[in-house]
């Protein structure tokens, strides 16, 4: 059995970041890839996060894992000053893969945690010189501009199809925060009935750590409460201190774990 790369990019990934396990008869028995992510806003203590995925039979799994770790070391060495973490994702009940990663030196402490937030009383105070207004999303350009701003602030999971599906929900709003008429942050919520989800929130780097996210989220929650929402949930990465800090302002209650992220620090 051997590891080979494709001849050309696959789903936007460079060939050297995609791996196929092939047996002696030339049959593919496994597949893996690695994705380099620079996320200083989400993880200021570890801005380089290398996500990988692998699938295959048991023999392929070990071969692919070794190749992916080796590739991660190469990518981490491109900027050795920055702290880097290699990680993947598994379902909470996948005991076999959890044991596999634990036996290979990974920890399984990071999770995608589901929280219920307490809706605060009142509309909240918007900081001086700031205003809020709904983000217009009527055109393709406006929608894609929002997606671009989210991506520039480490939020990559909202694509056009997902955004448009959110827009069709009974409760939906993207609320922008403006300082001196300049957009410095946005929050997205969507839901139906009495339930709503905080989908995403960001503040531009130059305006962070000033209470802006707390004020923006408070105002959005007040708007949703006025529409009849009584339950607001969200998902956070347990390793993200900025996410934890923001949610702690709203007396969060844990509802469970959606995903586990086995990982290891590379430096």
Secondary structure in CASP SS format (residue, H / E / C, confidence):
PFRMAT SS
TARGET T0000
AUTHOR 0000-0000-0000
METHOD secondary structure of the structure
MODEL  1
X C 1.00
X E 1.00
X E 1.00
X E 1.00
X C 1.00
X C 1.00
X C 1.00
X C 1.00
X C 1.00
X E 1.00
X C 1.00
X C 1.00
X E 1.00
X C 1.00
X H 1.00
X H 1.00
X H 1.00
X E 1.00
X E 1.00
X E 1.00
X E 1.00
X E 1.00
X C 1.00
X C 1.00
X C 1.00
X C 1.00
X C 1.00
X E 1.00
X E 1.00
X E 1.00
X E 1.00
X E 1.00
X E 1.00
X E 1.00
X E 1.00
X E 1.00
X E 1.00
X E 1.00
X C 1.00
X C 1.00
X C 1.00
X C 1.00
X C 1.00
X C 1.00
X C 1.00
X C 1.00
X C 1.00
X E 1.00
X E 1.00
X E 1.00
X E 1.00
X E 1.00
X E 1.00
X E 1.00
X E 1.00
X E 1.00
X C 1.00
X H 1.00
X H 1.00
X H 1.00
X H 1.00
X H 1.00
X H 1.00
X H 1.00
X H 1.00
X H 1.00
X H 1.00
X H 1.00
X H 1.00
X H 1.00
X H 1.00
X H 1.00
X H 1.00
X H 1.00
X H 1.00
X H 1.00
X H 1.00
X H 1.00
X H 1.00
X C 1.00
X C 1.00
X C 1.00
X C 1.00
X E 1.00
X E 1.00
X E 1.00
X E 1.00
X C 1.00
X C 1.00
X E 1.00
X C 1.00
X C 1.00
X C 1.00
X C 1.00
X H 1.00
X H 1.00
X H 1.00
X H 1.00
X H 1.00
X H 1.00
X H 1.00
X H 1.00
X H 1.00
X C 1.00
X C 1.00
X C 1.00
X E 1.00
X C 1.00
X C 1.00
X C 1.00
X E 1.00
X E 1.00
X E 1.00
X E 1.00
X E 1.00
X E 1.00
X E 1.00
X C 1.00
X C 1.00
X C 1.00
X C 1.00
X C 1.00
X C 1.00
X C 1.00
X C 1.00
X C 1.00
X C 1.00
X C 1.00
X C 1.00
X E 1.00
X E 1.00
X E 1.00
X E 1.00
X E 1.00
X C 1.00
X C 1.00
X C 1.00
X C 1.00
X C 1.00
X H 1.00
X H 1.00
X H 1.00
X H 1.00
X H 1.00
X H 1.00
X H 1.00
X H 1.00
X H 1.00
X H 1.00
X H 1.00
X H 1.00
X H 1.00
X C 1.00
X C 1.00
X C 1.00
X C 1.00
X C 1.00
X C 1.00
X C 1.00
X H 1.00
X H 1.00
X H 1.00
X H 1.00
X H 1.00
X H 1.00
X H 1.00
X H 1.00
X C 1.00
X C 1.00
X C 1.00
X E 1.00
X E 1.00
X E 1.00
X E 1.00
X E 1.00
X E 1.00
X E 1.00
X E 1.00
X E 1.00
X C 1.00
X C 1.00
X E 1.00
X E 1.00
X E 1.00
X E 1.00
X E 1.00
X E 1.00
X E 1.00
X E 1.00
X E 1.00
X E 1.00
X E 1.00
X C 1.00
X C 1.00
X E 1.00
X E 1.00
X E 1.00
X E 1.00
X E 1.00
X E 1.00
X E 1.00
X E 1.00
X E 1.00
X C 1.00
X H 1.00
X H 1.00
X H 1.00
X C 1.00
X C 1.00
X C 1.00
X C 1.00
X H 1.00
X H 1.00
X H 1.00
X H 1.00
X H 1.00
X H 1.00
X H 1.00
X H 1.00
X H 1.00
X H 1.00
X H 1.00
X H 1.00
X H 1.00
X H 1.00
X H 1.00
X C 1.00
X C 1.00
X C 1.00
X C 1.00
X E 1.00
X E 1.00
X E 1.00
X E 1.00
X E 1.00
X E 1.00
X E 1.00
X C 1.00
X C 1.00
X C 1.00
X H 1.00
X H 1.00
X H 1.00
X H 1.00
X H 1.00
X H 1.00
X H 1.00
X H 1.00
X H 1.00
X H 1.00
X C 1.00
X C 1.00
X E 1.00
X E 1.00
X E 1.00
X E 1.00
X E 1.00
X E 1.00
X E 1.00
X E 1.00
X C 1.00
X C 1.00
X E 1.00
X E 1.00
X E 1.00
X C 1.00
X C 1.00
END
